[in-house]
């Protein structure tokens, strides 16, 4: 693995969509009480490998068309809208790639920004919002078995400045920075984990923490918030708004109602059941006030920055806009307005 720790910019992530609710709602025929419900989709199953050649000088529209023709993306227009919104249209590199059909957006753009793998090497992309179990599954395809990966995690230490002297982290969740890495074959688990930790440290150290510190939040608090933001929204423009909503609820003494934390406690991003929502768990943010004990995923730099400096808005409620391709949300600070919107835009 050569070069400095990788950095990534804002990414629209297609892993999760969120909604915070305050009344009885019915989803898939199941009625749930609470102030929060998150619809969080698992990462897509790997598709078939396909070779795609990106010519030098190709425009974003041309690249999108090539990807659609190869089955890598289903909608070239949506892909182009994503790279334009993220400001990375000019960063996509030409070359010959081995991609997958129905590829997940973040993984795809990270590969195209990193460029084709060097001869004898392999590009490993860890998307934003992956939990440790997701990363474990991802690296298995690069010759790193679960036992070796877990051993590498156990031997590693969290980056400096996050724990008090003598304190031990429950896990490295949140610290495994999502980016594209050059790995050998077979990949070395210890080296990969250290590269991820180094990339995390370099990126987090670039974040202005002054606002968060003025709100008496620690670096670890910000990392927890960033992980919630990463799992809650698929739209880069919404990240600072979702972060602000979390800040506002914390200040108001409200529970966060973010069900992706419940999913994390289950060890799966599967759909939640009524029994899941009644569990006595510090990750049940419908019943427990404050932040979860640990991050619930590994956030990217854009979500970390949003968590450190949220938007200046008064929102307390949000509801996922039905059928929106970018999975945006309706936001409000008025509970009655929220209920009206929810009634007019039911999911069931």
C-alpha positions, 0 to 999 in steps of 0.5 A, a space after each residue: 500500500 503506497 502513498 499517504 492515507 487516502 481522503 474522500 470528499 462528500 459522497 451520496 450514499 445509497 445505504 440508508 434512509 432515515 425518518 424520525 417520527 412522533 406518532 403511531 405509524 404502520 410500516 409493512 403492516 406492523 404498527 410501531 409507537 415511537 419518535 423514530 423509525 429508520 428504513 435502512 437498506 443493506 448493502 447490495 449483493 455483489 453483482 457479476 464482474 464486468 470490464 468497463 473502459 473509460 476513455 481519456 477526456 470522457 465527460 460525466 454524461 459519457 461515463 454514465 452512459 458507458 456504465 449504464 450500457 455495462 449494467 454497472 448503474 441502472 440510471 445514467 442520469 441519476 449517476 451524473 446527478 450524483 457526481 455533479 452534486 458531490 463535485 467529483 465529475 472532473 475527478 473520475 479517471 480514465 482506464 480499464 476497470 473490472 466493476 460489478 453490475 448494479 454497483 453501489 454508488 459510493 463504492 463505484 465513485 471511489 473506484 473511479 476517483 482512485 483510478 484503475 488498479 496497478 499491475 499486481 495490486 488490487 483496489 479495495 473500496 470500503 464505502 461510507 457507512 459500513 459497520 465492522 461486520 460489513 468490512 469483514 465481509 468485504 475484505 473476505 473477497 481479497 484473501 483476508 478471512 474473518 479470523 485474521 481480520 478480527 485478530 488485526 482489530 484486536 491488536 490495534 489501538 484507537 487513534 490518539 485523542 479519543 480515549 482517556 488514559 487507561 481507557 479501552 475502546 469497546 471496539 474500533 467501530 467508527 475508526 476504520 476510515 472508508 476509502 479506496 486502498 491499494 492492497 496486495 494479493 493476498 491482502 495483509 489484514 494488519 497492514 489494512 487496518 493500520 492504513 484505515 486507522 492512519 487515514 482516519 487520523 489524518 482526515 479527522 485531524 483536518 476537522 474544525 472541532 471548535 463548535 462541537 467543543 463549545 457544545 461540550 461534545 468530545 471528539 468521540 461524541 462527534 464521531 458517534 454523531 457522524 456515524 448516525 448521520 452517515 446511516 440516516 441520509 443518502 443526500 450529502 446536502 442533508 448531512 449538516 441538517 441531520 446533524 443539527 437535528 441531532 444536536 437540537 434533540 440532545 439539547 432539548 433532552 429528547 430521545 434521538 429515535 434513530 433506529 439504525 442504532 437498534 439495527 447496529 445492536 442486532 448486528 444486521 441492517 435488516 428491517 426491525 420488528 416490534 420486538 427489536 424496538 422493545 429491547 432493553 439496550 443502550 442502543 435503543 435510541 427510542 427509549 435511551 436518551 443521549 448518544 449510543 455507547 459507540 459509533 454505529 458505523 464508519 463515517 466518511 469525512 463529509 459526515 464527520 465535518 457535518 457532525 462537528 459543525 451542523 447547519 443552523 436550523 431549529 428542526 426536531 423532526 424529519 420524515 423520508 420523502 416517499 419515492 425520492 431517488 436521492 432519499 431526501 427528507 421533509 424537515 420541521 420544528 413543528 410537531 403538528 406540521 410533521 404529523 400533517 406531512 406524515 398523514 399526507 404521505 403515508 408509507 403504507 
